[in-house]
Amino acid sequence: MTDLYSLVQSGVTGITLSVTIEDLSNFAANLIDAAKAQLLPIMVSAAEEDYLTKKEVMDKFGVCHTTLYNWAKNKYLVPVKIGRKVFYRQRDVETQILQRLKS
């Protein structure tokens, strides 16, 4: 039989199939491989990204918690939650520093 994944990708409709367990297993494996191929580059680039803690950002800008809260609310500097901790992307912080220097 033709590979189910290829059949689904081709967009063929209106057909009836007899599917074996092996066909379903291969279909699942192909779906997983396709998902990995799409998500792996995104996950790797996210893992390589540098983050700063709330305290580091407050020290860099000389601001308090309330200012960081207001900046997040106004989308000026948006935090990223990793687990229960709050971090800021280093590139976002550097961008804001450069914009402040230009002003």
Protein Blocks (a to p, Z undefined) as FASTA:
>chain_A
ZZfklmmmnopghiacdddfklmmmmmmmmmmmmmmmmmmmmmmmmmpccddfklmmmmn
opafklmmmmmmnomaccddehjbccddfklmmmmmmmmmmZZ
